[in-house]
Amino acid sequence: MARRENWSVAELIVTKGIRAGKLLKLHKVLKMFVVTPAAKVANRYVTSVVMGNKTYTLANTAPGDGLAHSVTTAQTAVDVEDTNGILTITGKDIDGKVISEVLTPDAGVTVESTKCFKEITSIVGSGWTQGGTGPDTIVIGFGDKIGIPDKLPAAADILLVGFDTALVNAPTVAVDTNVLAKNCITAVGDGTKVLRAIYQV
């Protein structure tokens, strides 16, 4: 077959993996999101410290790769697990708007936010009560969810995802038509692999 430098929309649908059923939706604007996500860091924001009813001191205020990521927290029990209380995470989304989310730590489990934060401005613990002979410890960092810079009505509006050198057959996607920070793609980055997503808005 002769080499083709230009493709029609119909050819793109057939040859590049966009299902033919999407043809009627292509009157929308197509966008491409290309980023190189960093590997997640469990203690990026708060290194291992004792839990408490307090404003935690932040070691960093951003993931470090310029992207919006989910926030993760992991608790380690000392003796008897504490009554965990909650963490109120406040920061900014990929568009610079102020957002917040409440996480409930759980010993031995990594708890992850549903929203993606580009910047963290404060993390406040409340409702905590010590159990046993000493307070539990906690770390707070960022995860593998990466914020998309647009609100999408449905996950099906993400037409094609590539990560590293391969297409992703069933990408993990979360979308919300109202909350930009909940529009995320999950990719296990390492600072070198490139994520490419084609979607319609």
N, C-alpha and C positions, 0 to 999 in steps of 0.2 A: 504494500500500500504506500502511496506517495506520502512524503512528509508534509504535515499540515502545520502551519504557523498560526493560523486563525481558525477559530471554531465557532459555529453557530450555537445558539442556545440549545437547540434540539440535539446537536452532536455532543455538547457538553454533558447533557443529561444522560445520554446513552454511554458515552465513552469514559466519563470521569466519575461514575458511581453515584450520581444524583438520580434518585429513583424517578421514573417517568411520571409518577403520580404527583410530583412537585411542579409540573409544568405550569399548571394554572396559577400557581402562587408566585411565579417569577415576574409578575408586574410590580412586586415589591423591590425595595433597594437591596442589592447584595453587598455585603461587607466581608472583609477578610481581617481576621485578628491573628497577628503573628507575634509570638513572644517566646522568650527563653526562660522558663521558670527555674528558680533555685530549688535545691533540695530542702525539704521541710526541716525546721530546727525546733526541737521540743522545748528549748529554754531560751528562745530568742528574746522574749520580752521580760520574763522573770526567771532568774536562775533558781536553783533549789533553795527555798526559804521556808520557814515555819508558816503555817496557815494562821490567819487571824482576821479580826474585824478591823480592817485598816485599808488605807490606800497603798498599794504595792509600789515599790520603787522600780521604775522601768529601766532595764539595761539598754534597751533600744526602743525606738518608737515606730519602726517600719520593718517589713520583712528583709529589705536590703536589695531586692531585685527590681524595685520600681513598680511591682504589681500589687494587686489586692489579693490577699489570701485569707482563708479561714483561720480562726484562732483555735488553738488546742490547749488543753490543760490536763496534767497528769498528777495524781495525788499518791503519795506513799504513806501508808499507815504506820504509826509507831505504837506498838503494843495494841491497844484497842482503837479501832477506827473512830475518828472524831465525828461529831455532828457537823456535816460539811458546810451548811449554809450555801451561799451563792456568790458568784463573781459577776459583777456588772462591768462589762467591757464597753468602753466608749471610744469612738475614734471617727475616722472619715472613710467614705467609700471611694471607689475608683474615680468618681466625679468630684470629689472634695466635699460632699455633703456629710453632715454630722449624722452618725448612726450609733446604735447601741444594741447590745444583746446580753442576756443573762445566761450564764452557764452554771450548772450544778456539778461540782467535782464529785468523783467517786473513786475510792481507793482501788488501785489495780486496773483502772480503765482509763483510756484516753478519751476525753470528751471533746467534741468538735463543734464549732459554731455552724449555724446555717448561713450566716452572712459572711461576706468577704471584706476585709478591712485593708485599706492601703496604708493607713496610719493609725496608731493607737495613742490616745491622749490620756487615758486613765484606766486603771483596773482597781476596782474597790471590792473588798470582801466584807460580807455581812452575814449575820445569823449563825456564825460559827461558834461551836462549843467544844472544848477539849475533852477527849475521852482517854482513859488510861493514864499512864505515867508521864506522857509527854505529848506535845502537839505534833500533828502530822506535818509532812513537808509537801510542797507543791512546786511545779514548774509550769510556765505558760509560754507557748511559742506559736508557730504558724504551721498550717497543714498543706495538703496537696490541692485543695480547691483553689481555683484561680478565677477572679472576677472578670466578667465580660463587660465591655463598656457600653452596652445597650440593654434596654428592657425587651424581652422577647415574650410573645403570647404563649408559645408552646415549645417544648423541647424539639419538636419536629421542624422548627424553623432553623435549627442548626443542620445544614445540609451535608456538610462534609468536614471531618476532623482528621488531621494527620498529626502524628507525634513521632519525633525522631525521623526515621526513614520509611514509616509504614502508615497506611490508613488505619483508622480505628473503627472497627465494625460496629461496636455498640458503646460509644463514649458515655461516661457518667456525667450527666448534665442535670442542672437544676435551674428552673426559670421561674420568674414571678413578674407579672405584668405591671405591678405597682412598685415593687421594691427593687431598685437596681442592684443593691448589695447581695440579693439572693440569686442573681444570675451568674452561675459558676460552671466551669468545666473542671473535672478532676484529672490531673496528669501528674505522674510521679517524676518531677523534675530533678535534674542534677546540675543545673547551671550551664549545660552544653546542649541538651536536646531541645529542639525547636517544636513548639506547638503551633499548628496552623488550623484555624477554624473558619469555614465559610458559612455565613448565616444570612437570613433575610429579615429585614425590619420594615 
